Amino acid sequence: MAAAGSRRAKAPRGAPGRRRPRAAVPGAEGRRRAAGGRAADEEVSSESEPESPALRRRQEVTAEEELEETPQEKKLRLAKQYLEELRRYEEERAADEEEEAGPVDLIGDRLKEDVLEQKGRLQRLVAKDVQPPDPASIRVLRGHQLPVTCLVISPDDMFIFSASKDGSLIKWEVESGKRLCVVPGGKKGTEERHMGHASQVLCMAISSDGKYLATGDRNKLIMIWDAATCKRLHIFTGHRDAVSGLSFQKGTHQLYSASHDRCVKVWNVAENAYMETLFGHQDIITGLDSLSRECCVTSGGRDGTVRLWKIPEESQLVFCGHQGSIDCIQLINEEHMVSGADDGSVALWGLTKKKPLALARQAHGLQEAQGLQQPYWISAVAPLRNSDLLATGSHSGSVKLWKCGEGFRKLEPLWDIPLVGFVNSLKFSAAGDFLVAGLGQEHRLGRWWRLKEAKNSICIIPLKRRTTVPSPEATDTL
């Protein structure tokens, strides 16, 4: 596997491919403070110093407090706290489901599952139990004027957040389909006066505790929102081109962002601070994802590479396999990922292999374009985390469900779900009982085609399974 050291943001200015000083946002002068004392809804630039005197003082106080507790005592305290939370959670779940197993067994099973998940070897075999979705049961939510470009589901599966090329942001209630909050898009240059985006929103992410929502737009801005109230908290600047990918590290408030400027930036949302910049891609970055580990994966458009960025080691791994522009990528678990490209292929990857473990060519068939037969572009991919179930989207008229074979070395098509339009975003609910698709008349990143018959909408697709649900299994996925 090719490996390359990722260049840090502290490189000399003016060198080829390095950062240029950012353009000032109107009205931002005089509003910056030290990182420890920034006001809400304040601009944070990647040119900002990552630490301030106030922040250092807080860290020193915290360090003094930690000195009173030995590392062994801290580990024991955290372990007891974690087990107590597990016990309460599993007892409540057992009571709801009227299970006969005792709390001790439930905790043991959950701990085993957590270990497998951390190792990247947890694979719930659910694909074989998924029933063909009924098209009549699909719920369609309308609210965006232009194509839906991205969406996320809250960790509790109760809400959907979606955004569009019209700059708008909508919070939906899953059960009722109601719009709980709408932040309309504004005109270009009004970001300081207008609450929302003033250009096309291309990506979004939600933290694993459901507290923060992050959105990125074509005008180089990242906005941080309170997910409960849809109130804007901060604006992060520093990217030199459209922000095309966002992901929170699971269990933290560390945010990764990717851009058409070919770099990845790392932010601490809770501290309202910029941390570092990583370089490596030779073309625009089109997608980004991360899980629990301090690393992220990106798709590099026409440079033909998928990259794994190891943040602490300051290094990256390079993967090659698609023939066209790689437009989307998602992690299945800590050791495997799936990507899609405009050559019509869907690839399964293991993080220890340079080439794809499995590659499905012309996954959505062929289309007639300018007198030639060309594959339908893969515009969205989504895994049900830690399982063998995948979904892919294109503008072929359907969303496809797939089963990952043993060891992620095979892709088997399951069912087609008819949906008209460009499928620009796909997400499974955490429980796996529904799939959400964001549709538009145009592709998320451009206007190569326009499907007039499509509706700019959110589609909620219920997923039913057979009554027998297999237990999680540890499979040799290396």
C-alpha positions in Angstrom: 0.0 0.0 0.0 1.3 3.4 -0.9 2.0 5.6 2.0 2.8 9.3 2.1 3.4 11.8 4.9 0.7 14.4 5.2 2.0 18.0 5.1 1.0 20.1 8.0 -0.6 23.6 8.0 2.6 25.1 9.5 4.4 24.8 6.2 6.1 28.0 4.8 3.6 30.4 3.2 3.9 30.9 -0.5 5.1 27.4 -1.2 3.3 25.5 -4.0 0.0 23.9 -2.8 0.2 25.6 0.6 -2.5 27.8 2.3 -3.0 31.3 1.2 -4.3 34.0 3.6 -8.1 33.7 3.7 -10.4 36.4 2.3 -12.1 38.4 5.1 -15.8 37.8 5.7 -17.7 41.2 5.6 -18.5 42.4 9.1 -16.2 40.0 10.8 -13.6 42.7 11.9 -13.5 43.4 15.6 -15.4 40.3 16.5 -12.6 37.8 17.1 -11.5 36.9 20.6 -9.2 34.3 22.2 -10.3 30.7 21.6 -11.3 30.4 25.2 -13.6 33.4 25.2 -15.3 33.5 21.7 -18.9 34.5 21.5 -21.5 32.3 19.9 -22.0 32.7 16.2 -18.5 33.9 15.7 -16.1 33.3 12.8 -13.2 31.0 13.4 -10.5 30.8 10.8 -7.9 28.1 10.1 -5.5 31.0 10.3 -6.4 31.4 14.0 -3.9 30.2 16.6 -5.2 26.8 18.0 -4.4 27.8 21.6 -5.0 31.0 23.6 -3.7 32.0 27.1 -7.2 31.5 28.5 -7.4 28.0 27.0 -3.9 27.2 28.4 -4.9 28.3 31.9 -7.9 26.0 31.8 -5.8 23.1 30.7 -3.3 23.8 33.5 -6.1 23.8 36.1 -7.4 20.6 34.6 -4.0 19.0 34.7 -3.6 20.0 38.4 -6.9 18.3 39.2 -5.9 15.2 37.3 -2.6 14.9 39.3 -4.7 14.1 42.4 -5.9 10.9 40.7 -3.5 8.2 39.5 -3.9 6.7 36.0 -5.0 3.4 37.5 -7.6 5.1 39.6 -8.9 7.1 36.7 -9.2 3.9 34.5 -11.0 2.1 37.3 -13.4 5.1 37.8 -14.2 5.4 34.1 -14.7 1.6 33.7 -17.1 1.5 36.7 -19.0 4.5 35.2 -19.2 2.8 31.8 -20.5 -0.5 33.2 -23.1 1.3 35.3 -24.4 3.2 32.3 -24.4 -0.1 30.3 -26.3 -1.9 33.1 -29.0 0.8 33.3 -29.4 0.9 29.5 -29.6 -2.8 29.0 -32.0 -3.3 31.9 -34.3 -0.6 30.4 -34.1 -2.3 27.0 -34.8 -5.7 28.5 -37.8 -4.3 30.3 -39.1 -2.7 27.1 -38.6 -5.9 25.0 -39.7 -8.3 27.9 -36.5 -10.3 27.5 -35.8 -13.1 29.9 -32.0 -12.8 29.9 -30.5 -11.2 33.0 -28.6 -7.9 33.1 -25.2 -9.6 33.5 -25.7 -11.6 30.2 -26.8 -8.4 28.4 -23.8 -6.5 29.6 -21.4 -9.3 28.6 -23.0 -9.4 25.1 -22.8 -5.6 24.8 -19.1 -5.5 25.9 -18.2 -8.3 23.4 -20.0 -6.3 20.7 -18.1 -3.1 21.6 -14.7 -4.9 21.4 -15.6 -6.3 18.0 -16.7 -2.9 16.8 -13.4 -1.3 17.9 -11.4 -4.0 16.1 -13.5 -3.5 12.9 -14.7 -7.1 13.0 -18.3 -6.6 14.0 -20.5 -7.7 11.2 -24.2 -8.0 11.8 -25.6 -10.4 9.1 -28.8 -8.6 8.4 -28.9 -8.4 4.6 -30.4 -11.9 4.0 -33.4 -10.9 6.2 -34.3 -7.7 4.5 -37.6 -7.9 2.6 -38.3 -6.1 -0.7 -39.4 -2.6 0.2 -43.0 -1.7 -0.9 -42.9 1.4 -3.2 -46.3 2.4 -1.8 -44.9 2.6 1.7 -42.2 5.3 0.8 -43.0 8.6 2.3 -42.0 11.8 0.4 -41.2 15.0 2.2 -41.2 18.3 0.1 -39.7 21.5 1.3 -36.6 22.4 -0.7 -37.0 24.5 -3.9 -33.8 23.2 -5.5 -32.1 19.7 -5.5 -31.4 18.1 -2.1 -27.6 17.7 -1.8 -27.1 16.2 1.7 -28.8 14.9 4.8 -28.1 13.3 8.2 -30.3 11.4 10.7 -30.1 12.2 14.4 -28.5 9.5 16.6 -31.8 8.6 18.1 -33.5 8.2 14.7 -36.1 10.8 15.5 -35.1 13.7 13.2 -33.7 14.2 9.7 -31.7 17.3 8.7 -31.4 18.1 5.0 -29.9 20.9 2.9 -30.1 22.0 -0.7 -28.6 23.9 -3.6 -31.0 26.7 -2.6 -29.0 27.2 0.6 -31.8 26.1 2.9 -31.6 23.9 5.9 -34.6 21.9 7.2 -35.1 19.8 10.3 -37.8 17.1 9.9 -39.6 14.9 12.4 -39.4 11.3 11.2 -42.6 10.0 12.7 -44.9 12.8 11.5 -42.9 14.1 8.5 -43.4 17.7 9.8 -40.9 20.5 9.3 -39.8 21.5 12.8 -37.3 24.2 11.7 -36.6 25.9 8.4 -33.5 28.1 7.8 -33.9 29.6 4.4 -31.0 30.4 2.1 -29.9 33.9 1.6 -28.2 36.0 -1.1 -24.5 35.8 -1.7 -22.5 38.0 0.7 -25.2 38.2 3.4 -23.8 35.5 5.7 -23.2 37.9 8.5 -26.7 39.4 8.4 -28.5 36.3 7.3 -28.8 33.3 9.7 -28.2 30.6 7.1 -26.1 29.9 4.0 -25.9 32.2 1.0 -24.8 29.6 -1.5 -25.3 25.9 -2.3 -24.9 23.6 0.8 -22.9 20.5 -0.3 -22.4 18.5 2.9 -23.4 18.1 6.5 -22.6 16.1 9.6 -24.0 15.6 13.1 -22.1 14.7 16.3 -22.6 11.3 17.8 -24.3 12.9 20.9 -26.7 14.8 18.6 -25.5 18.2 20.0 -23.9 19.8 17.1 -24.8 20.0 13.4 -22.2 21.1 10.8 -22.9 22.3 7.3 -20.5 23.2 4.5 -21.2 25.3 1.4 -19.8 26.2 -2.0 -18.8 29.6 -0.6 -16.0 28.0 1.5 -17.8 28.3 4.8 -18.5 25.8 7.5 -21.4 26.7 9.8 -21.9 25.1 13.2 -25.5 24.8 14.6 -27.2 23.8 17.8 -29.0 20.7 16.5 -31.9 21.0 19.0 -32.8 24.6 18.2 -31.2 25.2 14.8 -29.5 28.2 16.1 -26.2 29.1 14.4 -23.3 29.0 16.8 -20.1 29.6 14.8 -18.7 30.1 11.3 -15.4 28.4 10.4 -13.4 29.8 7.5 -10.1 28.9 6.0 -10.8 26.6 3.1 -10.0 28.2 -0.3 -12.8 26.5 -2.3 -16.1 24.7 -1.8 -16.5 22.6 1.3 -17.5 19.1 0.0 -17.2 16.8 3.0 -17.8 16.9 6.8 -17.6 14.3 9.5 -17.5 14.3 13.3 -15.2 11.7 15.0 -17.5 9.4 16.8 -17.7 10.1 20.6 -16.0 13.5 20.3 -16.7 17.0 19.0 -13.7 16.8 16.6 -14.8 17.8 13.1 -13.0 16.9 9.8 -13.7 18.9 6.7 -12.7 18.3 3.1 -12.8 20.8 0.2 -12.3 21.3 -3.5 -9.1 23.1 -2.4 -7.7 19.5 -2.1 -7.0 19.6 1.7 -8.5 18.3 4.9 -8.9 20.5 8.0 -9.4 19.4 11.6 -11.5 21.5 14.0 -12.5 21.3 17.7 -16.1 22.4 17.7 -16.6 22.4 21.5 -13.6 24.7 21.9 -14.5 26.6 18.8 -10.9 26.2 17.5 -9.0 25.3 14.3 -6.4 22.5 14.8 -4.5 21.6 11.6 -4.5 21.2 7.8 -3.5 18.0 5.9 -2.5 18.0 2.2 -2.1 15.1 -0.3 -4.9 14.9 -2.9 -4.1 16.0 -6.4 -7.7 16.9 -7.4 -10.8 18.1 -5.6 -12.0 16.1 -2.6 -15.6 15.0 -3.1 -16.4 13.1 0.1 -15.2 12.3 3.6 -16.2 10.0 6.5 -14.9 8.9 9.9 -15.8 6.7 12.9 -14.3 6.3 16.4 -10.6 6.3 15.5 -8.6 9.5 15.1 -8.6 9.2 11.3 -10.8 9.9 8.3 -11.2 8.6 4.7 -11.6 10.8 1.6 -12.5 10.3 -2.0 -10.3 12.3 -4.4 -12.3 12.9 -7.5 -10.3 12.6 -10.7 -7.0 11.9 -9.0 -8.4 8.4 -8.8 -7.5 7.8 -5.1 -9.1 7.0 -1.8 -7.1 8.1 1.1 -6.9 7.2 4.8 -5.6 10.1 6.9 -4.0 9.1 10.2 -4.1 12.2 12.2 -1.8 11.5 15.2 0.8 9.8 12.9 0.7 12.7 10.4 0.6 10.2 7.6 -1.8 8.9 4.9 -2.5 5.7 3.0 -3.4 5.7 -0.7 -5.8 3.3 -2.3 -6.4 3.0 -6.1 -9.0 1.0 -8.0 -11.7 3.1 -9.7 -11.2 4.2 -13.3 -13.3 7.4 -13.1 -13.9 10.3 -10.7 -14.5 9.0 -7.2 -17.6 10.9 -6.0 -18.6 9.4 -2.7 -17.2 7.3 0.2 -18.4 5.9 3.5 -16.9 3.7 6.2 -18.7 0.4 6.9 -16.8 -0.3 10.1 -13.4 0.6 11.5 -11.6 -1.6 8.9 -13.7 -1.5 5.7 -15.3 1.2 3.5 -17.3 1.5 0.3 -16.9 4.1 -2.5 -18.7 5.0 -5.8 -17.4 6.6 -9.0 -18.7 8.1 -12.2 -17.4 5.1 -14.1 -20.5 3.3 -12.6 -18.5 1.1 -10.2 -19.0 0.4 -6.5 -15.9 -0.7 -4.6 -15.4 -2.4 -1.2 -12.1 -1.7 0.5 -10.1 -3.1 3.4 -7.8 -0.7 5.1 -5.0 -3.2 4.9 -5.2 -3.8 1.1 -4.1 -1.4 -1.6 -6.7 -2.6 -4.1 -10.5 -3.1 -3.7 -11.6 -6.4 -2.0 -14.7 -6.3 -4.3 -15.7 -4.2 -7.3 -19.1 -4.1 -9.0 -18.8 -2.5 -12.4 -21.8 -0.8 -14.1 -23.6 -1.2 -10.8 -26.7 0.7 -11.9 -26.5 -0.3 -15.6 -25.9 1.8 -18.7 -27.5 4.9 -20.1 -27.6 6.4 -23.6 -25.6 9.6 -23.6 -24.7 11.5 -26.8 -25.1 8.4 -28.8 -22.9 6.3 -26.6 -23.6 3.7 -23.9 -22.2 5.0 -20.6 -22.5 3.7 -17.1 -24.8 5.6 -14.7 -22.7 7.6 -12.2 -22.8 6.4 -8.6 -23.7 9.6 -6.7 -24.3 8.2 -3.2 -23.3 5.2 -1.1 -24.5 4.2 2.4 -23.7 1.3 4.7 -25.7 0.1 7.6 -22.9 0.5 10.1 -21.2 -2.7 11.2 -23.4 -4.9 9.0 -23.3 -6.5 5.6 -26.1 -4.2 4.1 -25.3 -1.4 1.6 -27.3 1.0 -0.5 -26.2 2.9 -3.6 -27.8 5.7 -5.6 -27.6 7.1 -9.1 -30.0 8.8 -11.5 -30.9 5.4 -13.0 -34.4 5.4 -11.5 -33.7 3.3 -8.5 -31.8 2.9 -5.2 -30.1 -0.5 -5.0 -29.6 -2.6 -1.9 -26.6 -4.9 -1.7 -25.2 -7.7 0.5 -21.5 -7.8 1.3 -20.2 -11.3 1.1 -18.1 -13.0 3.7 -14.9 -11.0 4.4 -16.3 -8.1 2.3 -14.9 -9.9 -0.8 -18.2 -10.0 -2.8 -21.0 -7.6 -3.6 -24.4 -9.3 -4.3 -27.4 -7.2 -5.5 -30.6 -7.6 -3.4 -33.4 -5.3 -4.3 -34.2 -2.2 -6.5 -36.2 0.6 -4.9 -37.8 2.8 -7.6 -36.9 6.5 -7.1 -36.8 9.1 -9.9 -34.1 11.7 -9.8 -30.5 12.1 -8.8 -29.9 10.3 -5.5 -27.5 12.8 -3.9 -27.5 11.4 -0.4 -28.3 8.2 1.4 -28.4 7.3 5.1 -29.6 4.3 7.1 -31.2 4.8 10.5 -29.1 3.6 13.4 -31.5 0.8 14.0 -31.6 -0.1 10.3 -35.4 0.1 10.1 -35.5 2.8 7.4 -33.4 4.3 4.7 -33.5 8.0 3.8 -32.7 9.3 0.3 -32.2 12.9 -0.8 -33.4 13.5 -4.4 -32.9 16.3 -6.9 -33.3 17.2 -10.5 -29.5 17.7 -10.7 -26.3 16.0 -9.4 -25.0 17.3 -6.1 -21.8 18.8 -7.5 -22.9 20.1 -10.9 -25.4 20.5 -13.7 -24.4 17.9 -16.3 -28.0 16.7 -16.7 -31.4 17.9 -15.5 -34.3 15.5 -14.9 -37.4 17.6 -15.2 -39.7 14.7 -14.1 -37.8 14.4 -10.7 -39.0 16.0 -7.5 -36.6 17.8 -5.1 -37.5 15.8 -2.0 -36.6 13.6 0.9 -37.8 10.0 0.7 -38.2 7.8 3.8 -38.1 4.1 2.8 -39.2 1.6 5.5 -37.1 -1.6 5.7 -38.8 -4.7 7.0 -36.9 -7.9 8.0 -37.9 -11.5 8.7 -38.7 -12.1 12.3 -35.5 -14.0 13.0 -32.6 -11.6 13.7 -29.1 -13.2 13.8 -26.7 -12.3 16.6 -23.6 -10.3 15.8 -20.7 -12.4 14.5 -17.0 -11.9 14.5 -15.8 -12.6 10.9 -12.3 -12.7 9.7 -12.5 -9.5 7.7 -8.7 -9.0 7.2 
